[in-house]
Amino acid sequence: MGKKASSPSTTYYNWRSQLCSAALFCLGLALSPHALAATAATAATDATNASAATEPSASEKEQVAAKVMARQEAMQQVLAQGSKCVSNAPDDYNGKVWQIGTDNAFAPFAFIDAQGELKGIDVDLLAKIAENAGFKYRMCSQDFAPLLPAVAAGKLDGAMAGISYTVPRAQTLEFSKRYYNSAVAVVAAKSEQSQLQSIQQVMGKTVAVKAGTLGEDIANGLKEARQFTVKSYPNSMASMLAVFQGEADFLLEDYPVAVYELTSGLYSNLMIVIPRLPNVGNSESYHFVVAKDNKESQQLLQAFNEGLEKVIVNGDYKAVVAKYLPEAPASVFVSGNAPVEVKATAAEKEAAAVQ
Ligand code: GLN
């Protein structure tokens, strides 16, 4: 360990232990100081170690599984306390309070910290946007899988949870202007690195994904042609454990979340083999969403877009991202005072048409 690898993921985002500490906070876990000290990029991509990364022994696997289970349990205990909410509306406020949903385990964008508080880039950013646009809201956390259906069904006025734009989602949801540029990464055993240069070229693999995510959509989209078996898990830890234990060959996960999980130092034989899937198009950006074709929702969406523009101009936006990701590269920020509108790429339109 310790040698800097020069694989693509090292040169892509280089978010170091800040991300780990943000997410760590979220799960209320005690990882070793050693893991915290390690850079995410080194932990994730020390390709020079690939040959040393022989298949973990059965007892090593058991130990990791036990540690991950303990983390899962710690997280479950936090989640069992129920949904956590934040609001900028005074208790006696009589006007409109928009009901917004978010994820409870998507650090550093939205997560419940060790103190049981709802935290993250999306949580702080919405506060600033609402302040600048002058609206009142209550934001509550929940599992991701039912979140977007709840917005589409009008059970929530909106959602903000690192939500990627996809053409199928755009049939029932309306997307705000983009507020963050992310990426979908592929994580696998180091020994798979040479085989997995492109997931469009391998056959018969088992893919682990988080339920309800873009990663799940991508895996399902490739399933038939590549003869993949897709296994859905409730969160990243579970899908990463599946790959570690050989239940799946690789997982698809948003890049910052994958970096965090690998920074925990538990999965010595795993790495980010592809930091950014190509051809994901506009799905790399994160957006606030409301229900489509709904007059009231339109008001909220418009207010969000106006507020976003203001916080980009006044610097609040960059300050919020920097608070959680001090080393975020320029490429993750939406630029200038005119955030890019969403347009489906030709490939996305084509994919939507065959669904
Ligand atoms: N960006 C991914 C998606 O929109 C994952 C979001 C999440 O897990 N909160 O599907």
Boltz pocket constraint, residues with backbone or C-beta under 6 A from the ligand:
constraints:
  - pocket:
      binder: B
      contacts: [[A, 103], [A, 106], [A, 144], [A, 161], [A, 162], [A, 163], [A, 164], [A, 165], [A, 210], [A, 212], [A, 213], [A, 214], [A, 215], [A, 254], [A, 283]]
      max_distance: 6.0
